[in-house]
Amino acid sequence: MNRRDFIALSAALTLSPLAARAAEPIRYTPGAAEAAMDAGKVVLLDFWASWCSTCAAQERVLTALRAENPAYAQNIVFFIVDWDEHAKGTLSKSLKIPRRSTLVALKGRQELGRIVAGTSRADIKALLDMALAAA
């Protein structure tokens, strides 16, 4: 391997974790998603629990869809809202979130759609496509 190829490969390997992290959801803290919504951004809220098998299935689908279509990560702000921490919080109450494994897409404060306990790839893709169209 020549020096130029080595440097290019090293740079790619160094930067690839940053590119992957850009597509990862943001862990919700009070006020974070609300600020994005107030700025008129398109947001996907994933009300999730670490022990929830339905949440894990949704996460696998969301991760695959974001990998297949970079436009999702470029135009939608993804938040993971830990159900164990925020189930009784202002955000959950204001959106009337019934349970963990709830996905909600919003543009600003206007709800575009939601999925409660659904893991269908087609349904989750439809929700993301609706959110992308609103961006």
C-alpha positions, 0 to 999 in steps of 0.5 A, a space after each residue: 500500500 502506498 502512502 497516499 492510499 494509507 492516508 486516505 484509508 486512515 482518514 476514512 476510518 477516522 471519519 466513518 464513526 462521525 458519519 454513523 453517529 450523525 444518523 443516530 437518534 438523540 437521547 431525549 432530555 427535557 426541552 430538547 425535542 420541544 426546542 426542535 419542534 418550536 423551531 419548526 423541524 420535523 421530529 420523530 419521537 421514539 418512546 422506548 424502554 431498554 427492556 421492551 422487545 417491541 421497542 427493540 424490534 422498532 429500533 431494528 427497523 428504524 436503524 435499517 430504514 435510516 441506513 437505506 435512505 440517508 434522507 431520513 437522517 438528513 431531514 428528520 430529527 430522531 429522538 429516543 425518549 426513555 419511557 422509564 424516565 419520561 413516561 410521566 413527563 410533560 412531553 408524554 402527557 402533552 402528546 397523550 402517549 399511552 405506552 412505550 413502543 410509541 413512535 410519533 412524527 411531528 412537524 413543529 408541534 403538529 402531529 403527522 402520525 403515530 404508531 403504537 406498538 407496531 413493528 411492521 416495516 411497511 408501517 414504520 417506513 410509511 410514517 418516515 415517508 410522511 415525515 420526510 414529505 413534510 420536511 
